[in-house]
Amino acid sequence: MNSLEQAEDLKAFERRLTEYIACLQPATGRWRIILIVVSVCTATGAWNWLIDPETQKVSFFTSLWNHPFFTISCITLIGLFFAGIHKRVVAPSMYPFHSVLFRRKSIAARCRTVLAEYNMSCDDTGKLILKPRLHVQ
């Protein structure tokens, strides 16, 4: 493989890596919105379920049957957690894009580990950094 082919391969790898890291932000944002909407629906349904005077007078399953909004939103929230939404949304912080930055850095760190064997590295956005070869004499 000549140096021109190697350079093209490195450019293609760098483009793909930067594209992958850049695509993390919208996906994380969508999962956050879904989690927030379902959580608000569950909280609203729970409030209505708890303040209903009939809830205390009937059995648990009857009260759930009488409040389908709460029941469905609660089942949806539990289903989302079983599907792994907690892995797609990192714990909230005071910085709006903290989870995106954390994921970018963790993916970049994994790439750095692999690229170190080839005297290369990458920054947090996925741009390749070529290190000089060490000449052992």
For each residue, the residues with C-beta under 8 A, 3 or more apart:
1: 5 6
2: 5 6
3: 6 7
4: 7 8
5: 1 2 8 9
6: 1 2 3 9 10
7: 3 4 10 11
8: 4 5 11 12
9: 5 6 12 13
10: 6 7 13 14 128
11: 7 8 14 15
12: 8 9 15 16
13: 9 10 16 17 128
14: 10 11 17 18 122 126 127 128
15: 11 12 18 19
16: 12 13 19 20
17: 13 14 20 21 111 122 126 128
18: 14 15 21 22 125 126 127
19: 15 16 22 23 126
20: 16 17 23 24 107 126
21: 17 18 24 104 107 108 124 125 126
22: 18 19 25 125 126
23: 19 20 26 27
24: 20 21 27 28 100 103 104 107
25: 22 28 29 97 100
26: 23 29 30
27: 23 24 30 31 88
28: 24 25 31 32 88 89 90 99 100 103
29: 25 26 32 33 100
30: 26 27 33 34
31: 27 28 34 35 85 88 89
32: 28 29 35 36 89 99
33: 29 30 36 37
34: 30 31 37 38 80 85
35: 31 32 38 39 80 85 89
36: 32 33 39 40
37: 33 34 40 41
38: 34 35 41 42 73 76 77 80
39: 35 36 42 43 77
40: 36 37 43 44
41: 37 38 44 45 69 73 76
42: 38 39 45 46 70 73 74 76 77
43: 39 40 46 47
44: 40 41 47 48 69 73
45: 41 42 48 49 67 69 70 71 73 74
46: 42 43 49 50 70 74
47: 43 44 50 51
48: 44 45 51 52 67 69 70
49: 45 46 52 55 63 64 67 70
50: 46 47 55
51: 47 48
52: 48 49 55 63 66 67
53: 56 57
54: 57 58 63 66
55: 49 50 52 58 63 66 67
56: 53
57: 53 54
58: 54 55 62 63 66
59: 62 63
60: 63 64
61: 64 65
62: 58 59 65 66
63: 49 52 54 55 58 59 60 66 67
64: 49 60 61 67 70 71
65: 61 62 68 71
66: 52 54 55 58 62 63
67: 45 48 49 52 55 63 64 70 71
68: 65 71 72
69: 41 44 45 48 72 73
70: 42 45 46 48 49 64 67 73 74
71: 45 64 65 67 68 74 75
72: 68 69 75 76
73: 38 41 42 44 45 69 70 76 77
74: 42 45 46 70 71 77 78
75: 71 72 78 79
76: 38 41 42 72 73 79 80
77: 38 39 42 73 74 80 81
78: 74 75 81 82
79: 75 76 82 83
80: 34 35 38 76 77 83 85
81: 77 78 84 85 86
82: 78 79
83: 79 80
84: 81 87 88
85: 31 34 35 80 81 88 89
86: 81 89
87: 84
88: 27 28 31 84 85
89: 28 31 32 35 85 86 99
90: 28 98 99 102 103
91: 99
92: 98 99
93: 98 99
94: 98
95: 98 101
96:
97: 25 100 101
98: 90 92 93 94 95 101 102
99: 28 32 89 90 91 92 93 102 103
100: 24 25 28 29 97 103 104
101: 95 97 98 104 105 124
102: 90 98 99 105 106
103: 24 28 90 99 100 106 107
104: 21 24 100 101 107 108 124 125
105: 101 102 108 109 124
106: 102 103 109 110
107: 20 21 24 103 104 110 111
108: 21 104 105 111 112 122 123 124 125 126
109: 105 106 112 113
110: 106 107 113 114
111: 17 107 108 114 115 122 126
112: 108 109 115 116 121 122
113: 109 110 116
114: 110 111 117
115: 111 112 118 120 121 122 128
116: 112 113 119 120 121
117: 114
118: 115
119: 116 130 131 132 133 134
120: 115 116 128 129 130 131
121: 112 115 116 128 129 131
122: 14 17 108 111 112 115 126 127 128 129
123: 108 126 127 129
124: 21 101 104 105 108
125: 18 21 22 104 108
126: 14 17 18 19 20 21 22 108 111 122 123
127: 14 18 122 123
128: 10 13 14 17 115 120 121 122
129: 120 121 122 123
130: 119 120
131: 119 120 121
132: 119
133: 119
134: 119
135:
136:
137:
